Amino acid sequence: MDNINIRSVTLNDIAQLQQIGRQTFSETFSEGNTEENMKQYLSEGFTTEKLAAEVDNPNSQFYFATIDNKVIGYLKLNFGEAQTELKNYRALEIERIYVLKEYHGKGVGQVLYEKALQIADQVKASYVWLGVWEENPRAINFYKKNGFVAFDKHIFRLGNEEQTDIMMKIHLKR
């Protein structure tokens, strides 16, 4: 595999973030969802304004994974009040790790995950948590392989449908 580089996403990268966000979400979830719900989520969830506000939030961080300057995946982390749930100041939430389908199985997700752990270490988080769709066995297995365990469930709204996410976490050794 070519060298995978990780770089911070800035406000100048919003168009690229919007493109990779929509493409990877669509590749990951189109099969199991209605076209209407997907269209609604892709148009509302990745607006320029929403992404700019998220990138600008001091309690969130985005990173691109690139190969030869091509963006092939991204990571979104949340701290404190920016966390979608729990809002524990000793925790770090991985809200998103998405990789273009053509790069699945090539270690890109692992590199993004290791970046998340590095940040968790820097902020001295006691655990890392995330939510993963119960019908996404590929992602569930990835996190289990990395030591995550399920601890709860929550509802994720996609268009007019309520879906169940499995909440998983890993405690970090200090």
CYANA upper distance limits for C-alpha pairs under 8 A (distance plus 0.5 A):
  1 MET  CA    106 LYS  CA      7.30
  2 ASP  CA     67 ILE  CA      7.18
  3 ASN  CA     67 ILE  CA      6.72
  3 ASN  CA     68 ASP  CA      8.48
  4 ILE  CA     65 ALA  CA      6.85
  4 ILE  CA     66 THR  CA      6.16
  4 ILE  CA     67 ILE  CA      5.68
  4 ILE  CA    108 VAL  CA      7.57
  4 ILE  CA    111 VAL  CA      8.20
  5 ASN  CA     65 ALA  CA      6.10
  5 ASN  CA     66 THR  CA      5.62
  5 ASN  CA     67 ILE  CA      6.79
  6 ILE  CA     63 TYR  CA      6.86
  6 ILE  CA     64 PHE  CA      6.09
  6 ILE  CA     65 ALA  CA      5.18
  6 ILE  CA     66 THR  CA      6.83
  6 ILE  CA    112 LEU  CA      8.03
  7 ARG  CA     63 TYR  CA      5.89
  7 ARG  CA     64 PHE  CA      5.90
  7 ARG  CA     65 ALA  CA      7.28
  7 ARG  CA     66 THR  CA      8.39
  8 SER  CA     61 GLN  CA      8.08
  8 SER  CA     62 PHE  CA      6.50
  8 SER  CA     63 TYR  CA      4.94
  8 SER  CA     64 PHE  CA      6.85
  9 VAL  CA     13 ASP  CA      6.50
  9 VAL  CA     17 LEU  CA      8.38
  9 VAL  CA     55 VAL  CA      7.87
  9 VAL  CA     61 GLN  CA      8.17
  9 VAL  CA     62 PHE  CA      5.78
  9 VAL  CA     63 TYR  CA      5.72
  9 VAL  CA     64 PHE  CA      6.82
 10 THR  CA     14 ILE  CA      7.81
 10 THR  CA     55 VAL  CA      7.18
 11 LEU  CA     52 ALA  CA      6.71
 11 LEU  CA     55 VAL  CA      7.01
 11 LEU  CA     56 ASP  CA      7.65
 13 ASP  CA     17 LEU  CA      6.55
 14 ILE  CA     18 GLN  CA      6.47
 14 ILE  CA     48 THR  CA      7.13
 14 ILE  CA     51 LEU  CA      7.16
 14 ILE  CA     52 ALA  CA      6.94
 15 ALA  CA     19 GLN  CA      6.73
 15 ALA  CA     48 THR  CA      7.81
 16 GLN  CA     20 ILE  CA      6.68
 16 GLN  CA     71 VAL  CA      8.36
 17 LEU  CA     21 GLY  CA      6.23
 17 LEU  CA     51 LEU  CA      8.30
 18 GLN  CA     22 ARG  CA      6.56
 18 GLN  CA     46 PHE  CA      6.24
 18 GLN  CA     47 THR  CA      7.76
 18 GLN  CA     48 THR  CA      7.55
 18 GLN  CA     51 LEU  CA      7.79
 19 GLN  CA     23 GLN  CA      6.57
 20 ILE  CA     24 THR  CA      6.39
 20 ILE  CA     71 VAL  CA      7.89
 20 ILE  CA     72 ILE  CA      8.00
 20 ILE  CA     73 GLY  CA      7.40
 20 ILE  CA     74 TYR  CA      8.17
 20 ILE  CA    100 LEU  CA      8.27
 21 GLY  CA     25 PHE  CA      6.51
 21 GLY  CA     46 PHE  CA      7.53
 21 GLY  CA     74 TYR  CA      8.42
 21 GLY  CA     98 TYR  CA      8.23
 22 ARG  CA     26 SER  CA      6.46
 22 ARG  CA     42 LEU  CA      6.45
 22 ARG  CA     46 PHE  CA      7.32
 23 GLN  CA     27 GLU  CA      6.60
 23 GLN  CA    100 LEU  CA      7.95
 24 THR  CA     28 THR  CA      6.48
 24 THR  CA     73 GLY  CA      8.31
 24 THR  CA     98 TYR  CA      6.51
 24 THR  CA     99 VAL  CA      6.74
 24 THR  CA    100 LEU  CA      5.97
 24 THR  CA    101 LYS  CA      7.74
 25 PHE  CA     29 PHE  CA      6.49
 25 PHE  CA     30 SER  CA      8.31
 25 PHE  CA     42 LEU  CA      8.40
 25 PHE  CA     98 TYR  CA      7.95
 26 SER  CA     30 SER  CA      5.67
 26 SER  CA     38 MET  CA      7.82
 26 SER  CA     42 LEU  CA      8.30
 27 GLU  CA     31 GLU  CA      8.46
 27 GLU  CA    100 LEU  CA      8.09
 27 GLU  CA    101 LYS  CA      7.15
 28 THR  CA    101 LYS  CA      8.31
 29 PHE  CA     33 ASN  CA      6.95
 29 PHE  CA     38 MET  CA      8.46
 30 SER  CA     34 THR  CA      7.75
 30 SER  CA     35 GLU  CA      7.70
 30 SER  CA     38 MET  CA      7.15
 33 ASN  CA     37 ASN  CA      7.32
 33 ASN  CA     38 MET  CA      7.18
 34 THR  CA     38 MET  CA      6.76
 35 GLU  CA     39 LYS  CA      6.55
 36 GLU  CA     40 GLN  CA      6.67
 36 GLU  CA    159 GLY  CA      7.94
 37 ASN  CA     41 TYR  CA      6.66
 37 ASN  CA    158 LEU  CA      6.46
 37 ASN  CA    159 GLY  CA      4.73
 37 ASN  CA    160 ASN  CA      7.05
 37 ASN  CA    161 GLU  CA      8.03
 38 MET  CA     42 LEU  CA      6.46
 38 MET  CA    158 LEU  CA      7.69
 38 MET  CA    159 GLY  CA      7.44
 39 LYS  CA     43 SER  CA      6.56
 40 GLN  CA     44 GLU  CA      6.56
 40 GLN  CA    159 GLY  CA      6.29
 41 TYR  CA     45 GLY  CA      5.81
 41 TYR  CA     46 PHE  CA      8.39
 41 TYR  CA    158 LEU  CA      6.66
 41 TYR  CA    159 GLY  CA      6.40
 42 LEU  CA     46 PHE  CA      6.43
 43 SER  CA     47 THR  CA      6.92
 45 GLY  CA     50 LYS  CA      7.73
 46 PHE  CA     50 LYS  CA      6.96
 46 PHE  CA     51 LEU  CA      6.67
 47 THR  CA     51 LEU  CA      6.67
 48 THR  CA     52 ALA  CA      6.46
 49 GLU  CA     53 ALA  CA      6.65
 50 LYS  CA     54 GLU  CA      6.76
 51 LEU  CA     55 VAL  CA      6.57
 52 ALA  CA     56 ASP  CA      6.45
 53 ALA  CA     57 ASN  CA      6.61
 54 GLU  CA     60 SER  CA      7.12
 55 VAL  CA     60 SER  CA      7.16
 55 VAL  CA     61 GLN  CA      7.08
 55 VAL  CA     62 PHE  CA      7.22
 56 ASP  CA     60 SER  CA      8.34
 57 ASN  CA     61 GLN  CA      8.39
 57 ASN  CA     82 ALA  CA      8.36
 59 ASN  CA     78 ASN  CA      6.29
 59 ASN  CA     79 PHE  CA      5.49
 59 ASN  CA     80 GLY  CA      7.03
 59 ASN  CA     81 GLU  CA      7.62
 59 ASN  CA     82 ALA  CA      6.06
 60 SER  CA     76 LYS  CA      7.55
 60 SER  CA     77 LEU  CA      6.01
 60 SER  CA     78 ASN  CA      4.95
 60 SER  CA     79 PHE  CA      6.71
 60 SER  CA     82 ALA  CA      6.89
 61 GLN  CA     76 LYS  CA      6.22
 61 GLN  CA     77 LEU  CA      5.66
 61 GLN  CA     78 ASN  CA      7.11
 62 PHE  CA     74 TYR  CA      7.54
 62 PHE  CA     75 LEU  CA      6.01
 62 PHE  CA     76 LYS  CA      5.02
 62 PHE  CA     77 LEU  CA      6.94
 63 TYR  CA     74 TYR  CA      5.99
 63 TYR  CA     75 LEU  CA      5.62
 63 TYR  CA     76 LYS  CA      7.15
 63 TYR  CA    112 LEU  CA      8.49
 64 PHE  CA     71 VAL  CA      6.75
 64 PHE  CA     72 ILE  CA      8.00
 64 PHE  CA     73 GLY  CA      6.40
 64 PHE  CA     74 TYR  CA      4.91
 64 PHE  CA     75 LEU  CA      7.05
 65 ALA  CA     71 VAL  CA      6.35
 65 ALA  CA     72 ILE  CA      6.23
 65 ALA  CA     73 GLY  CA      5.50
 65 ALA  CA     74 TYR  CA      6.12
 65 ALA  CA     75 LEU  CA      8.50
 65 ALA  CA    108 VAL  CA      7.69
 65 ALA  CA    112 LEU  CA      7.48
 66 THR  CA     70 LYS  CA      5.60
 66 THR  CA     71 VAL  CA      4.92
 66 THR  CA     72 ILE  CA      5.96
 66 THR  CA     73 GLY  CA      7.59
 67 ILE  CA     71 VAL  CA      7.29
 67 ILE  CA     72 ILE  CA      7.53
 72 ILE  CA     99 VAL  CA      6.41
 72 ILE  CA    100 LEU  CA      6.03
 72 ILE  CA    103 TYR  CA      7.69
 73 GLY  CA     97 ILE  CA      7.90
 73 GLY  CA     98 TYR  CA      5.86
 73 GLY  CA     99 VAL  CA      4.49
 73 GLY  CA    100 LEU  CA      6.40
 73 GLY  CA    108 VAL  CA      7.84
 73 GLY  CA    109 GLY  CA      8.29
 74 TYR  CA     96 ARG  CA      7.96
 74 TYR  CA     97 ILE  CA      6.31
 74 TYR  CA     98 TYR  CA      6.02
 74 TYR  CA     99 VAL  CA      7.08
 74 TYR  CA    112 LEU  CA      7.74
 75 LEU  CA     94 ILE  CA      8.02
 75 LEU  CA     95 GLU  CA      8.21
 75 LEU  CA     96 ARG  CA      5.85
 75 LEU  CA     97 ILE  CA      5.08
 75 LEU  CA     98 TYR  CA      7.19
 75 LEU  CA    112 LEU  CA      6.75
 75 LEU  CA    113 TYR  CA      8.47
 75 LEU  CA    116 ALA  CA      8.41
 76 LYS  CA     94 ILE  CA      6.62
 76 LYS  CA     95 GLU  CA      5.98
 76 LYS  CA     96 ARG  CA      5.43
 76 LYS  CA     97 ILE  CA      7.19
 77 LEU  CA     92 LEU  CA      7.48
 77 LEU  CA     93 GLU  CA      6.13
 77 LEU  CA     94 ILE  CA      5.25
 77 LEU  CA     95 GLU  CA      6.24
 77 LEU  CA     96 ARG  CA      7.70
 77 LEU  CA    116 ALA  CA      7.74
 78 ASN  CA     82 ALA  CA      5.86
 78 ASN  CA     83 GLN  CA      5.52
 78 ASN  CA     84 THR  CA      8.41
 78 ASN  CA     92 LEU  CA      6.57
 78 ASN  CA     93 GLU  CA      5.55
 78 ASN  CA     94 ILE  CA      7.06
 78 ASN  CA     95 GLU  CA      7.32
 79 PHE  CA     83 GLN  CA      6.20
 79 PHE  CA     87 LYS  CA      7.97
 79 PHE  CA     89 TYR  CA      7.26
 79 PHE  CA     91 ALA  CA      7.47
 79 PHE  CA     92 LEU  CA      5.89
 79 PHE  CA     93 GLU  CA      7.04
 80 GLY  CA     87 LYS  CA      5.62
 80 GLY  CA     88 ASN  CA      6.38
 80 GLY  CA     89 TYR  CA      5.20
 80 GLY  CA     90 ARG  CA      8.40
 80 GLY  CA     91 ALA  CA      8.02
 80 GLY  CA     92 LEU  CA      8.27
 81 GLU  CA     87 LYS  CA      5.83
 81 GLU  CA     88 ASN  CA      8.45
 81 GLU  CA     89 TYR  CA      8.45
 82 ALA  CA     87 LYS  CA      7.71
 83 GLN  CA     87 LYS  CA      5.74
 83 GLN  CA     92 LEU  CA      8.31
 83 GLN  CA     93 GLU  CA      6.64
 84 THR  CA     95 GLU  CA      8.33
 87 LYS  CA     91 ALA  CA      8.14
 89 TYR  CA    125 ALA  CA      8.35
 90 ARG  CA    124 LYS  CA      7.91
 90 ARG  CA    125 ALA  CA      5.32
 90 ARG  CA    126 SER  CA      6.04
 90 ARG  CA    127 TYR  CA      7.57
 91 ALA  CA    125 ALA  CA      5.54
 91 ALA  CA    126 SER  CA      6.41
 91 ALA  CA    127 TYR  CA      5.62
 91 ALA  CA    128 VAL  CA      6.17
 91 ALA  CA    129 TRP  CA      7.73
 92 LEU  CA    120 ALA  CA      6.76
 92 LEU  CA    125 ALA  CA      6.68
 92 LEU  CA    127 TYR  CA      7.03
 92 LEU  CA    128 VAL  CA      5.28
 92 LEU  CA    129 TRP  CA      6.88
 93 GLU  CA    128 VAL  CA      6.22
 93 GLU  CA    129 TRP  CA      5.46
 93 GLU  CA    130 LEU  CA      6.05
 94 ILE  CA    116 ALA  CA      7.78
 94 ILE  CA    128 VAL  CA      7.60
 94 ILE  CA    129 TRP  CA      6.77
 94 ILE  CA    130 LEU  CA      5.72
 95 GLU  CA    130 LEU  CA      6.54
 95 GLU  CA    131 GLY  CA      7.72
 97 ILE  CA    109 GLY  CA      7.15
 97 ILE  CA    112 LEU  CA      7.49
 97 ILE  CA    113 TYR  CA      7.98
 98 TYR  CA    109 GLY  CA      7.68
 99 VAL  CA    103 TYR  CA      7.07
 99 VAL  CA    104 HIS  CA      7.12
 99 VAL  CA    108 VAL  CA      7.40
 99 VAL  CA    109 GLY  CA      7.01
100 LEU  CA    104 HIS  CA      7.27
103 TYR  CA    108 VAL  CA      7.58
104 HIS  CA    108 VAL  CA      7.80
104 HIS  CA    109 GLY  CA      8.35
107 GLY  CA    111 VAL  CA      6.82
108 VAL  CA    112 LEU  CA      6.86
109 GLY  CA    113 TYR  CA      6.50
110 GLN  CA    114 GLU  CA      6.57
111 VAL  CA    115 LYS  CA      6.80
112 LEU  CA    116 ALA  CA      6.92
113 TYR  CA    117 LEU  CA      6.93
114 GLU  CA    118 GLN  CA      6.68
115 LYS  CA    119 ILE  CA      6.82
116 ALA  CA    120 ALA  CA      6.63
117 LEU  CA    121 ASP  CA      6.61
117 LEU  CA    128 VAL  CA      8.42
118 GLN  CA    122 GLN  CA      6.82
119 ILE  CA    123 VAL  CA      6.77
120 ALA  CA    124 LYS  CA      6.43
120 ALA  CA    125 ALA  CA      5.66
120 ALA  CA    127 TYR  CA      8.31
120 ALA  CA    128 VAL  CA      7.70
121 ASP  CA    125 ALA  CA      6.76
125 ALA  CA    172 LEU  CA      7.90
126 SER  CA    171 HIS  CA      6.53
126 SER  CA    172 LEU  CA      5.88
126 SER  CA    173 LYS  CA      7.99
126 SER  CA    174 ARG  CA      8.04
127 TYR  CA    169 LYS  CA      7.23
127 TYR  CA    170 ILE  CA      6.05
127 TYR  CA    171 HIS  CA      4.75
127 TYR  CA    172 LEU  CA      5.74
128 VAL  CA    169 LYS  CA      6.00
128 VAL  CA    170 ILE  CA      5.97
128 VAL  CA    171 HIS  CA      7.11
128 VAL  CA    172 LEU  CA      8.01
129 TRP  CA    167 MET  CA      7.56
129 TRP  CA    168 MET  CA      6.06
129 TRP  CA    169 LYS  CA      4.58
129 TRP  CA    170 ILE  CA      7.02
130 LEU  CA    167 MET  CA      6.14
130 LEU  CA    168 MET  CA      6.02
130 LEU  CA    169 LYS  CA      6.95
131 GLY  CA    153 LYS  CA      8.34
131 GLY  CA    154 HIS  CA      8.25
131 GLY  CA    165 ASP  CA      5.94
131 GLY  CA    166 ILE  CA      5.92
131 GLY  CA    167 MET  CA      4.81
131 GLY  CA    168 MET  CA      6.74
132 VAL  CA    136 ASN  CA      7.62
132 VAL  CA    139 ALA  CA      7.51
132 VAL  CA    140 ILE  CA      7.21
132 VAL  CA    165 ASP  CA      5.46
132 VAL  CA    166 ILE  CA      5.74
132 VAL  CA    167 MET  CA      6.94
132 VAL  CA    168 MET  CA      8.18
133 TRP  CA    163 GLN  CA      7.88
133 TRP  CA    164 THR  CA      6.62
133 TRP  CA    165 ASP  CA      4.71
133 TRP  CA    166 ILE  CA      6.63
134 GLU  CA    140 ILE  CA      8.23
134 GLU  CA    164 THR  CA      6.54
134 GLU  CA    165 ASP  CA      5.86
134 GLU  CA    166 ILE  CA      6.23
136 ASN  CA    140 ILE  CA      6.86
137 PRO  CA    141 ASN  CA      6.43
138 ARG  CA    142 PHE  CA      6.77
139 ALA  CA    143 TYR  CA      6.83
140 ILE  CA    144 LYS  CA      6.66
141 ASN  CA    145 LYS  CA      6.45
142 PHE  CA    146 ASN  CA      6.95
143 TYR  CA    147 GLY  CA      6.95
143 TYR  CA    148 PHE  CA      5.85
144 LYS  CA    148 PHE  CA      5.36
144 LYS  CA    149 VAL  CA      6.93
147 GLY  CA    170 ILE  CA      6.77
148 PHE  CA    168 MET  CA      6.29
148 PHE  CA    169 LYS  CA      5.51
148 PHE  CA    170 ILE  CA      5.19
149 VAL  CA    168 MET  CA      5.64
149 VAL  CA    169 LYS  CA      6.05
149 VAL  CA    170 ILE  CA      7.03
150 ALA  CA    166 ILE  CA      6.95
150 ALA  CA    167 MET  CA      6.15
150 ALA  CA    168 MET  CA      4.63
150 ALA  CA    169 LYS  CA      7.05
151 PHE  CA    166 ILE  CA      8.26
151 PHE  CA    167 MET  CA      6.38
151 PHE  CA    168 MET  CA      6.15
151 PHE  CA    169 LYS  CA      7.57
152 ASP  CA    166 ILE  CA      6.72
152 ASP  CA    167 MET  CA      5.54
152 ASP  CA    168 MET  CA      7.66
153 LYS  CA    164 THR  CA      7.07
153 LYS  CA    165 ASP  CA      6.09
153 LYS  CA    166 ILE  CA      5.07
153 LYS  CA    167 MET  CA      5.69
154 HIS  CA    164 THR  CA      6.27
154 HIS  CA    165 ASP  CA      5.83
154 HIS  CA    166 ILE  CA      7.15
154 HIS  CA    167 MET  CA      7.46
155 ILE  CA    162 GLU  CA      6.62
155 ILE  CA    163 GLN  CA      6.00
155 ILE  CA    164 THR  CA      5.29
155 ILE  CA    165 ASP  CA      6.51
156 PHE  CA    162 GLU  CA      6.32
156 PHE  CA    163 GLN  CA      5.64
156 PHE  CA    164 THR  CA      6.58
156 PHE  CA    165 ASP  CA      6.92
157 ARG  CA    161 GLU  CA      6.27
157 ARG  CA    162 GLU  CA      5.20
157 ARG  CA    163 GLN  CA      6.65
158 LEU  CA    162 GLU  CA      6.89
158 LEU  CA    163 GLN  CA      7.72
